[in-house]
Amino acid sequence: MFKAIKKAIEKFIGKLAKESEKSFGNEKLDCCTLDRPKSPNK
């Protein structure tokens, strides 16, 4: 029973991680870089 619950939680966390990666990429989340376009001067 606990294995089934653990598997379901791992599956959920995996899906959550993939969606976060799509939205934010692989970079460290930083308040200075969120919602700001990348500047070509940097």
N, C-alpha and C positions, 0 to 999 in steps of 0.2 A: 504494500500500500504506500509506504513512504517513498519507495523508488519511483512510483508513478507520479507522485506529487513533485518529487525532485526533478524528474524529467520534464514535467509540464512547466515548472518554474525556469529551468535552464532554457527551454525552447522559447519562452516568453522573453527572457533577458536577451537571448540571441537576436530575436526579431527587433527588440527595442534598440539594441546596439547597431544593427544594420540601418534602421531608420535614422538614428542619430548621425551615423556616418554619412548618409545621403544628405542630410540637412546641414551639417556643420563641417564635414570633411574629417581628416585625420589629425588636424591641428589641435593644440591645447586650446580650450575655450578661454577667451580673455575678453573682458568687458570692453577693452579698447579696440578689438578687432571685430566684434559682432556687429552686424547691420551696417558696416561701413565698407564701401567699395575699396578695392586694393588700388593704391596710388602707384603709377608707373615711376614716380620719382624716388621711391624708396628702394 
